[in-house]
Amino acid sequence: MRLAKETKAPTKTKAPTKTEIAQDLAEKIDAYLKRFEGDPKINPGKRLDKDTKTWVPAPMGYYGARAAGNRHRVWIIYVTYQGGSYLSVEDAQKYLAWLAAGNIGTHYRALREMTK
């Protein structure tokens, strides 16, 4: 008795959906934001005023910073109590490339610099 050879149909790779792309971008951007928030050189928090010997709040750039992807966009927040912004997938890709190039800052600054 001969067994018939099993032939496998070539599997097609499914293109990622916009939601999957947005989630992937958000994950990567979120890692940068967490690093910025935790680095005292980038995000000093408070500083000690040596003259008055009191703690003085420094300009805070990141507090509860995070990014999340949903549907066809990426939501970014830098300071928890100030609300966030939505970026299109295309703008999120530009912002991530800007961060990957070693830049530090918000998407507002990144996109402004790219349009100059």
LUMGU-601933 format. One line per field, with one value per atom (N, C-alpha, C): residue in three letters; chain; atom name; x, y, z. Coordinates in steps of 0.1 Angstrom, whole numbers. Example, Ala and Ser with C-alpha at 12.3 -4.5 7.8 and 13.67 -1.06 7.14 Angstrom:
residu <- [ALA,ALA,ALA,SER,SER,SER]
chaine <- [A,A,A,A,A,A]
atome <- [N,CA,C,N,CA,C]
x <- [132,123,132,128,137,129]
y <- [-57,-45,-33,-22,-11,0]
z <- [78,78,78,71,71,79]
END
This chain:
residu <- [MET,MET,MET,ARG,ARG,ARG,LEU,LEU,LEU,ALA,ALA,ALA,LYS,LYS,LYS,GLU,GLU,GLU,THR,THR,THR,LYS,LYS,LYS,ALA,ALA,ALA,PRO,PRO,PRO,THR,THR,THR,LYS,LYS,LYS,THR,THR,THR,LYS,LYS,LYS,ALA,ALA,ALA,PRO,PRO,PRO,THR,THR,THR,LYS,LYS,LYS,THR,THR,THR,GLU,GLU,GLU,ILE,ILE,ILE,ALA,ALA,ALA,GLN,GLN,GLN,ASP,ASP,ASP,LEU,LEU,LEU,ALA,ALA,ALA,GLU,GLU,GLU,LYS,LYS,LYS,ILE,ILE,ILE,ASP,ASP,ASP,ALA,ALA,ALA,TYR,TYR,TYR,LEU,LEU,LEU,LYS,LYS,LYS,ARG,ARG,ARG,PHE,PHE,PHE,GLU,GLU,GLU,GLY,GLY,GLY,ASP,ASP,ASP,PRO,PRO,PRO,LYS,LYS,LYS,ILE,ILE,ILE,ASN,ASN,ASN,PRO,PRO,PRO,GLY,GLY,GLY,LYS,LYS,LYS,ARG,ARG,ARG,LEU,LEU,LEU,ASP,ASP,ASP,LYS,LYS,LYS,ASP,ASP,ASP,THR,THR,THR,LYS,LYS,LYS,THR,THR,THR,TRP,TRP,TRP,VAL,VAL,VAL,PRO,PRO,PRO,ALA,ALA,ALA,PRO,PRO,PRO,MET,MET,MET,GLY,GLY,GLY,TYR,TYR,TYR,TYR,TYR,TYR,GLY,GLY,GLY,ALA,ALA,ALA,ARG,ARG,ARG,ALA,ALA,ALA,ALA,ALA,ALA,GLY,GLY,GLY,ASN,ASN,ASN,ARG,ARG,ARG,HIS,HIS,HIS,ARG,ARG,ARG,VAL,VAL,VAL,TRP,TRP,TRP,ILE,ILE,ILE,ILE,ILE,ILE,TYR,TYR,TYR,VAL,VAL,VAL,THR,THR,THR,TYR,TYR,TYR,GLN,GLN,GLN,GLY,GLY,GLY,GLY,GLY,GLY,SER,SER,SER,TYR,TYR,TYR,LEU,LEU,LEU,SER,SER,SER,VAL,VAL,VAL,GLU,GLU,GLU,ASP,ASP,ASP,ALA,ALA,ALA,GLN,GLN,GLN,LYS,LYS,LYS,TYR,TYR,TYR,LEU,LEU,LEU,ALA,ALA,ALA,TRP,TRP,TRP,LEU,LEU,LEU,ALA,ALA,ALA,ALA,ALA,ALA,GLY,GLY,GLY,ASN,ASN,ASN,ILE,ILE,ILE,GLY,GLY,GLY,THR,THR,THR,HIS,HIS,HIS,TYR,TYR,TYR,ARG,ARG,ARG,ALA,ALA,ALA,LEU,LEU,LEU,ARG,ARG,ARG,GLU,GLU,GLU,MET,MET,MET,THR,THR,THR,LYS,LYS,LYS]
chaine <- [A,A,A,A,A,A,A,A,A,A,A,A,A,A,A,A,A,A,A,A,A,A,A,A,A,A,A,A,A,A,A,A,A,A,A,A,A,A,A,A,A,A,A,A,A,A,A,A,A,A,A,A,A,A,A,A,A,A,A,A,A,A,A,A,A,A,A,A,A,A,A,A,A,A,A,A,A,A,A,A,A,A,A,A,A,A,A,A,A,A,A,A,A,A,A,A,A,A,A,A,A,A,A,A,A,A,A,A,A,A,A,A,A,A,A,A,A,A,A,A,A,A,A,A,A,A,A,A,A,A,A,A,A,A,A,A,A,A,A,A,A,A,A,A,A,A,A,A,A,A,A,A,A,A,A,A,A,A,A,A,A,A,A,A,A,A,A,A,A,A,A,A,A,A,A,A,A,A,A,A,A,A,A,A,A,A,A,A,A,A,A,A,A,A,A,A,A,A,A,A,A,A,A,A,A,A,A,A,A,A,A,A,A,A,A,A,A,A,A,A,A,A,A,A,A,A,A,A,A,A,A,A,A,A,A,A,A,A,A,A,A,A,A,A,A,A,A,A,A,A,A,A,A,A,A,A,A,A,A,A,A,A,A,A,A,A,A,A,A,A,A,A,A,A,A,A,A,A,A,A,A,A,A,A,A,A,A,A,A,A,A,A,A,A,A,A,A,A,A,A,A,A,A,A,A,A,A,A,A,A,A,A,A,A,A,A,A,A,A,A,A,A,A,A,A,A,A,A,A,A,A,A,A,A,A,A,A,A,A,A,A,A,A,A,A,A,A,A]
atome <- [N,CA,C,N,CA,C,N,CA,C,N,CA,C,N,CA,C,N,CA,C,N,CA,C,N,CA,C,N,CA,C,N,CA,C,N,CA,C,N,CA,C,N,CA,C,N,CA,C,N,CA,C,N,CA,C,N,CA,C,N,CA,C,N,CA,C,N,CA,C,N,CA,C,N,CA,C,N,CA,C,N,CA,C,N,CA,C,N,CA,C,N,CA,C,N,CA,C,N,CA,C,N,CA,C,N,CA,C,N,CA,C,N,CA,C,N,CA,C,N,CA,C,N,CA,C,N,CA,C,N,CA,C,N,CA,C,N,CA,C,N,CA,C,N,CA,C,N,CA,C,N,CA,C,N,CA,C,N,CA,C,N,CA,C,N,CA,C,N,CA,C,N,CA,C,N,CA,C,N,CA,C,N,CA,C,N,CA,C,N,CA,C,N,CA,C,N,CA,C,N,CA,C,N,CA,C,N,CA,C,N,CA,C,N,CA,C,N,CA,C,N,CA,C,N,CA,C,N,CA,C,N,CA,C,N,CA,C,N,CA,C,N,CA,C,N,CA,C,N,CA,C,N,CA,C,N,CA,C,N,CA,C,N,CA,C,N,CA,C,N,CA,C,N,CA,C,N,CA,C,N,CA,C,N,CA,C,N,CA,C,N,CA,C,N,CA,C,N,CA,C,N,CA,C,N,CA,C,N,CA,C,N,CA,C,N,CA,C,N,CA,C,N,CA,C,N,CA,C,N,CA,C,N,CA,C,N,CA,C,N,CA,C,N,CA,C,N,CA,C,N,CA,C,N,CA,C,N,CA,C,N,CA,C,N,CA,C,N,CA,C,N,CA,C,N,CA,C,N,CA,C,N,CA,C,N,CA,C,N,CA,C,N,CA,C,N,CA,C,N,CA,C,N,CA,C]
x <- [8,0,9,7,15,7,15,8,10,0,1,9,17,25,16,18,11,17,10,15,9,17,12,11,0,-2,7,12,21,13,18,11,14,3,5,7,16,18,8,2,-9,-3,-6,-1,-7,2,-3,-14,-24,-34,-29,-37,-33,-33,-42,-42,-29,-25,-12,0,0,11,11,-1,-2,3,-1,3,18,24,38,46,41,48,46,35,32,41,43,52,66,71,85,86,76,76,75,67,65,78,86,99,108,108,116,110,97,91,94,94,97,112,120,135,137,130,132,127,115,110,119,125,134,148,152,165,166,173,173,180,188,194,184,175,164,152,149,137,140,146,151,141,129,119,121,126,129,144,148,162,163,174,176,182,176,181,190,203,213,212,207,206,195,184,172,171,179,178,164,158,144,144,135,133,125,129,123,119,106,102,109,115,121,111,113,103,102,90,88,84,91,88,80,82,76,71,59,53,41,43,33,33,44,44,42,34,31,25,25,20,11,1,-8,-13,-14,-19,-33,-42,-55,-60,-67,-72,-62,-62,-53,-45,-43,-35,-28,-19,-11,-14,-18,-21,-8,-4,8,5,10,8,22,25,38,37,26,23,9,7,-6,-17,-16,-28,-30,-22,-24,-31,-34,-41,-31,-36,-27,-30,-23,-25,-25,-33,-33,-24,-17,-8,-13,-13,-16,-4,-6,4,16,14,25,33,26,33,41,34,41,54,53,66,76,73,83,88,80,84,93,90,98,112,112,125,133,127,134,140,132,137,149,147,158,171,170,182,189,184,191,185,174,168,160,158,150,139,127,117,103,94,80,78,67,63,61,56,54,67,78,91,96,95,100,94,80,73,76,78,81,95,104,118,118,110,110,103,95,88,96,107,115,123]
y <- [-12,0,12,21,33,45,53,64,76,83,95,106,112,123,135,140,152,164,171,184,195,204,215,227,233,245,256,264,275,284,287,296,310,318,332,339,348,356,368,369,379,392,402,415,420,427,432,443,443,453,466,477,490,489,482,481,474,464,457,466,473,483,494,499,510,504,492,486,484,480,478,491,501,514,520,518,523,516,503,496,502,504,509,524,532,546,546,537,536,533,524,521,533,541,554,563,565,574,569,556,551,554,552,555,570,579,593,597,591,595,590,579,573,579,586,592,606,607,620,631,628,638,644,636,640,646,640,643,645,657,659,659,661,662,673,671,682,684,696,699,707,706,713,726,737,750,752,753,754,767,778,791,790,785,785,772,762,749,742,744,739,731,722,715,724,725,733,724,725,716,721,712,715,714,720,717,703,697,683,680,672,668,655,646,633,629,625,620,611,598,588,587,590,590,576,575,562,564,553,553,540,541,529,530,519,518,512,518,513,517,508,510,515,527,532,544,544,556,552,561,559,570,567,577,579,591,594,604,602,611,613,625,628,631,638,641,637,627,621,630,640,649,660,659,669,664,651,646,642,635,630,635,629,633,620,621,610,613,603,604,594,597,588,578,566,556,562,570,576,586,594,604,596,585,577,571,566,561,571,584,594,598,598,601,590,578,566,567,570,571,583,594,605,601,593,589,579,570,560,566,578,586,592,590,595,608,613,625,623,633,633,644,641,651,646,655,652,651,645,644,657,667,681,686,685,690,682,669,660,664,665,667,681,691,705,705,698,698,691,681,674,682,692,699,712,715,727,725]
z <- [0,0,0,-10,-11,-5,3,9,-1,-2,-11,-4,-12,-7,-3,9,13,7,0,-5,2,7,14,5,6,-1,4,-4,1,10,21,30,27,27,24,37,37,49,49,59,60,64,56,59,72,80,93,91,100,99,105,102,107,123,129,144,148,142,146,144,133,130,141,144,155,168,172,184,185,174,174,175,168,169,183,189,202,213,211,220,220,208,206,211,208,213,228,234,248,255,250,256,256,246,246,257,258,268,282,285,298,301,292,294,297,289,291,305,309,322,334,332,343,343,333,333,339,351,357,349,340,331,321,317,308,315,326,334,348,352,365,377,375,386,395,407,416,417,421,424,437,443,456,453,457,456,468,465,476,484,477,485,495,491,501,508,504,509,509,497,495,482,481,468,459,447,437,425,421,410,397,390,377,366,355,344,341,342,341,327,320,306,305,315,314,328,329,342,338,340,336,320,314,299,294,283,277,263,256,242,241,233,231,216,210,196,196,188,186,172,166,153,143,139,129,134,147,153,165,170,182,191,204,214,222,224,232,243,255,266,273,276,282,297,301,315,317,326,329,330,338,340,329,319,308,296,296,284,273,263,252,239,229,215,207,196,186,175,170,158,148,136,125,125,119,118,111,101,93,102,110,118,130,135,145,140,127,121,120,116,115,129,139,153,158,155,160,153,140,133,139,143,149,162,170,183,181,171,169,164,158,154,166,178,190,195,189,194,207,214,226,226,228,228,224,223,220,205,201,187,181,189,184,178,186,182,170,171,160,146,146,134,129,138,134,128,134,128,114,112,99,88,92,81,78,85,82,69]
END
